[in-house]
Amino acid sequence: MSLDPPTYLASLQSNIRQRPIPWDGAVRAGTLTEEQLSRIRAVDKVKKDVRKQTIESDLDGYSALFVGGSGKKSVLELAAKRQDVVQYILVLLNDLLTTVPALSKALVNTGDPYQHFIPLLGHRSVTDDPIPLLTSTVLVSLMAGSRDESQAASKALPLIYSYLSSLTTNSDAGLQDIGVQEYSSLLYGHVPREQFWAQRSETVAPLIKILRAAAGIGSGGDATASLWSGSTNPSRSGFEGSLGGGVGLQLLYHVLLVVWQLSFEAADIGDDLNKEYDFIALYTQLLRLSPKEKTTRLLLSTLLNILTANQTSLLAIAVLARLPTLLENLKTRQFNDPDLKEDLDRLRELLEEYTKTKTTFDEYVGEVNSGRLHWSPPHRNTVFWAENARKIVDYENGALIRKLTDIMKQPWEDDKSVLAIACNDIGCLVREVPEKRSQLEKLGLKARVMELMGEEDENVRWESLRALGGWLQYSFDTK
């Protein structure tokens, strides 16, 4: 998918193209050879069709120019000490890669073209030295242009992603957008998407942070809780230009595009994506706030991919996030995009079919199995516990209780409400089926409840005290 180049990058490249390079003097100094200069002049500052014809008639020669061959050094190796020449060659090469697809394939056929460029990524600041940024652009154009999924590409990808992650975490929105757009260019197949997910602490996490800011929430427990309670309050100042947290609409669209591309691996990543980033609730909130059809379309399509591939585990979470109600509201809006309307209908049908056959108990099972709890209606419903407490304890030979135990054992630094809810549920189970108390104690639940009485969070302390009260009441009642 072709995107317009970011303004900062386009301006940088334009300035470098216009710089005069004393080529003849560079040849005399040994910065490059006469043969290399001849090839550069044959394609520099000429019409695209001439450039294309020249390169396609001499692919081996132009491959050797940029990556060396037959014992000869490339122009980048010879010019290593001339930063102005290196910058010019990198911009020229990127221009050639984007206009002459055959060159990308020719370079890839040399074996491992990436090894000649990876060292140029370095660890230098973009503002001090543009070479790493220009190099990343060349690497992305080369790999994406050839749709390379070779072993050499797989080896280079982690290093390219690491560099691009330094852009997406930069405070400069322009550099963020460059990093995100280059991610998008790379996510053309299973191999690069798989590696992108494998490095998710570098790649995905910063994008989720941008999306959370766009949804009007920060990081931490309070933000996560407000996401589920619907109490987020995104800034509406200049809404047409940006969302909450000052996230520009262009950057938002490009981030959503990257996540949509990643969602084609939904069968492998869906459960962890939701568990680690509270993805369904976040996307439901973003869909509620989406200001443009193009962002709405990406949100719907991504949700459809994720939920279709993970129906057993994530449809219950979508219902808890009140996605069905939101989709019904969207149905009343006039959209022009036929793909958007089709995805909206398919998503509505998927959730309608689920809600027809599932009970509140099924929803509770789905929530616990998701690995994260929210203050959904069942937790405070005394009728629910009276009718289902025994089923919960006995479900699949105690599998649900063991899952609840696993949830309680985690610290939940990002959202202490999960511990409060878990304590609430344990207390309800003890009160409704006190004869199962020993089974719960063997799993360490009583000890964990007592431990949580020392938590700093007031709600966790209160719910753990109430849960312990169930044990104490049972003890008094049996004396």
Buried (B, 14 or more C-beta within 10 A) or exposed (E): EEBEBBEBBEEBBEEBBEEEBEBEEBBEEEBBBEBBBEBBEBBBEEEEEEBBBBBBEBBEBBBBBBBBBEEBBBBBEBBBEBEBBBBBBBBBBBBBBBBBEBBBBBBBEBEBBBEBBBEBBEEEEBEEBBBBBBBBBBBBBBBBBBBBBBEBBBEBBBBBBEBBBBBBBBEEBBBBBBBBBBBBBBBBBEBBBBBBBEBBEBBBBBBBBBBBBBBBBBEEBBBBBBBBEEEBEBEEEEEEEBBBBBBBBBBBBBBBBBBBBBBBBBEBBBBEBBBBBBBBBBBBBBBBBBBEEBBBBBBBBBBBBBBBBBBEBBBBBBBBBBBBEBBEEBEEEEBEBEEBBBBBEBBBEBBEEBBEEBEBBBBBBBBBBBBBBBBBEBBEBEEBBEEBBBEBBBBEEBEBBEBBBEBBEEEBEBBBBBBBBBBBBBBBBBBBBBEBBEBBEEBEBBEBBBEBBEBEBEBBBBBBBBBBEBBEBBEEEEE
